[in-house]
Amino acid sequence: YSRTQLEYAYRSERDLNLVVDASEEPALVAPGYDLINLRLAVGSELDGWEASLFVENLTDEKYRTAARTNFFGMYELYGESRTWGVAFNYQWGS
């Protein structure tokens, strides 16, 4: 068999603040973003194996998952950049 899997997710604009503070508002609002993942696989159900190629965050979207400010300044955490790989699965027995 062969299989193609395409995943799409959209996250709308959101406020990353833990505590609402009007002076931090512009820096701590994350705009909306799209994420696309792709997986191409071939395998044999009879023999119990599958090989696949995958790409996560296909468009290499840059997006923040968290942002905070304190007396040291501001720090930000970002989501995973484009990731790709190869996977092989084998199922023994029944």
Phi and psi in degrees as GROMACS dihedral restraints (atoms count N, CA, C in turn):
[ dihedral_restraints ]
;  ai    aj    ak    al  type     phi  dphi    fc
    3     4     5     6     1  -135.0    20    10
    4     5     6     7     1   149.0    20    10
    6     7     8     9     1  -144.6    20    10
    7     8     9    10     1   139.8    20    10
    9    10    11    12     1  -120.9    20    10
   10    11    12    13     1   130.3    20    10
   12    13    14    15     1  -125.7    20    10
   13    14    15    16     1   125.6    20    10
   15    16    17    18     1  -122.2    20    10
   16    17    18    19     1   125.9    20    10
   18    19    20    21     1  -116.5    20    10
   19    20    21    22     1   139.7    20    10
   21    22    23    24     1  -133.7    20    10
   22    23    24    25     1   135.7    20    10
   24    25    26    27     1  -139.1    20    10
   25    26    27    28     1   142.6    20    10
   27    28    29    30     1  -123.4    20    10
   28    29    30    31     1   134.0    20    10
   30    31    32    33     1  -118.8    20    10
   31    32    33    34     1   123.1    20    10
   33    34    35    36     1   -75.3    20    10
   34    35    36    37     1   169.1    20    10
   36    37    38    39     1   -53.6    20    10
   37    38    39    40     1   142.0    20    10
   39    40    41    42     1  -149.6    20    10
   40    41    42    43     1   158.5    20    10
   42    43    44    45     1   -92.7    20    10
   43    44    45    46     1   123.3    20    10
   45    46    47    48     1   -90.5    20    10
   46    47    48    49     1     3.5    20    10
   48    49    50    51     1   -68.5    20    10
   49    50    51    52     1   140.4    20    10
   51    52    53    54     1   -85.0    20    10
   52    53    54    55     1   -38.3    20    10
   54    55    56    57     1  -123.1    20    10
   55    56    57    58     1   131.8    20    10
   57    58    59    60     1   -74.2    20    10
   58    59    60    61     1   121.7    20    10
   60    61    62    63     1  -137.6    20    10
   61    62    63    64     1   113.5    20    10
   63    64    65    66     1   -57.0    20    10
   64    65    66    67     1   -30.7    20    10
   66    67    68    69     1   -71.2    20    10
   67    68    69    70     1   -21.9    20    10
   69    70    71    72     1   -93.9    20    10
   70    71    72    73     1   -10.1    20    10
   72    73    74    75     1   -49.4    20    10
   73    74    75    76     1   -50.8    20    10
   75    76    77    78     1   -62.4    20    10
   76    77    78    79     1   -37.2    20    10
   78    79    80    81     1   -76.8    20    10
   79    80    81    82     1   -25.3    20    10
   81    82    83    84     1  -107.8    20    10
   82    83    84    85     1    20.0    20    10
   84    85    86    87     1  -104.1    20    10
   85    86    87    88     1   124.6    20    10
   87    88    89    90     1   -97.2    20    10
   88    89    90    91     1   127.7    20    10
   90    91    92    93     1   -69.4    20    10
   91    92    93    94     1   163.3    20    10
   93    94    95    96     1   -66.0    20    10
   94    95    96    97     1   157.1    20    10
   96    97    98    99     1  -152.1    20    10
   97    98    99   100     1   161.2    20    10
   99   100   101   102     1  -112.9    20    10
  100   101   102   103     1   143.1    20    10
  102   103   104   105     1  -125.6    20    10
  103   104   105   106     1   134.7    20    10
  105   106   107   108     1  -128.4    20    10
  106   107   108   109     1   130.0    20    10
  108   109   110   111     1  -120.6    20    10
  109   110   111   112     1   146.9    20    10
  111   112   113   114     1  -136.5    20    10
  112   113   114   115     1   137.2    20    10
  114   115   116   117     1  -136.9    20    10
  115   116   117   118     1   130.4    20    10
  117   118   119   120     1  -117.8    20    10
  118   119   120   121     1   126.6    20    10
  120   121   122   123     1  -134.5    20    10
  121   122   123   124     1   148.9    20    10
  123   124   125   126     1  -132.4    20    10
  124   125   126   127     1   151.1    20    10
  126   127   128   129     1  -174.0    20    10
  127   128   129   130     1  -176.3    20    10
  129   130   131   132     1  -134.3    20    10
  130   131   132   133     1   115.3    20    10
  132   133   134   135     1   -66.4    20    10
  133   134   135   136     1   -36.1    20    10
  135   136   137   138     1   -63.2    20    10
  136   137   138   139     1   -43.2    20    10
  138   139   140   141     1   -93.5    20    10
  139   140   141   142     1    -7.7    20    10
  141   142   143   144     1    77.2    20    10
  142   143   144   145     1    29.9    20    10
  144   145   146   147     1  -126.9    20    10
  145   146   147   148     1   158.0    20    10
  147   148   149   150     1  -151.0    20    10
  148   149   150   151     1   134.6    20    10
  150   151   152   153     1  -118.6    20    10
  151   152   153   154     1   139.0    20    10
  153   154   155   156     1  -145.1    20    10
  154   155   156   157     1   154.3    20    10
  156   157   158   159     1  -113.4    20    10
  157   158   159   160     1   139.6    20    10
  159   160   161   162     1  -140.4    20    10
  160   161   162   163     1   153.4    20    10
  162   163   164   165     1  -135.7    20    10
  163   164   165   166     1   125.2    20    10
  165   166   167   168     1  -108.8    20    10
  166   167   168   169     1   141.3    20    10
  168   169   170   171     1    57.6    20    10
  169   170   171   172     1    57.2    20    10
  171   172   173   174     1   -50.6    20    10
  172   173   174   175     1   -40.0    20    10
  174   175   176   177     1   -88.6    20    10
  175   176   177   178     1     5.5    20    10
  177   178   179   180     1    54.3    20    10
  178   179   180   181     1    46.1    20    10
  180   181   182   183     1   -64.5    20    10
  181   182   183   184     1   133.1    20    10
  183   184   185   186     1   -96.9    20    10
  184   185   186   187     1   122.1    20    10
  186   187   188   189     1  -147.8    20    10
  187   188   189   190     1   144.1    20    10
  189   190   191   192     1   -89.5    20    10
  190   191   192   193     1   138.9    20    10
  192   193   194   195     1  -104.2    20    10
  193   194   195   196     1   -18.8    20    10
  195   196   197   198     1  -158.4    20    10
  196   197   198   199     1   152.9    20    10
  198   199   200   201     1  -154.6    20    10
  199   200   201   202     1   137.4    20    10
  201   202   203   204     1  -141.7    20    10
  202   203   204   205     1   152.7    20    10
  204   205   206   207     1  -123.7    20    10
  205   206   207   208     1   148.7    20    10
  207   208   209   210     1  -153.4    20    10
  208   209   210   211     1  -169.6    20    10
  210   211   212   213     1   -68.5    20    10
  211   212   213   214     1   -12.6    20    10
  213   214   215   216     1   -85.8    20    10
  214   215   216   217     1   -16.1    20    10
  216   217   218   219     1   129.0    20    10
  217   218   219   220     1  -152.7    20    10
  219   220   221   222     1  -117.0    20    10
  220   221   222   223     1   140.6    20    10
  222   223   224   225     1  -127.0    20    10
  223   224   225   226     1   153.9    20    10
  225   226   227   228     1  -134.7    20    10
  226   227   228   229     1   144.3    20    10
  228   229   230   231     1  -113.8    20    10
  229   230   231   232     1   135.6    20    10
  231   232   233   234     1  -112.6    20    10
  232   233   234   235     1   153.6    20    10
  234   235   236   237     1   -71.8    20    10
  235   236   237   238     1   169.2    20    10
  237   238   239   240     1   -61.1    20    10
  238   239   240   241     1   137.6    20    10
  240   241   242   243     1   -77.9    20    10
  241   242   243   244     1  -176.7    20    10
  243   244   245   246     1   -55.4    20    10
  244   245   246   247     1   131.8    20    10
  246   247   248   249     1  -129.9    20    10
  247   248   249   250     1   136.5    20    10
  249   250   251   252     1  -135.7    20    10
  250   251   252   253     1   160.6    20    10
  252   253   254   255     1  -174.8    20    10
  253   254   255   256     1  -178.2    20    10
  255   256   257   258     1  -126.6    20    10
  256   257   258   259     1   140.2    20    10
  258   259   260   261     1  -133.1    20    10
  259   260   261   262     1   147.0    20    10
  261   262   263   264     1  -133.7    20    10
  262   263   264   265     1   129.2    20    10
  264   265   266   267     1  -122.7    20    10
  265   266   267   268     1   141.0    20    10
  267   268   269   270     1  -138.6    20    10
  268   269   270   271     1   135.6    20    10
  270   271   272   273     1  -112.1    20    10
  271   272   273   274     1   118.3    20    10
  273   274   275   276     1   -87.3    20    10
  274   275   276   277     1   144.5    20    10
  276   277   278   279     1    67.3    20    10
  277   278   279   280     1  -161.6    20    10
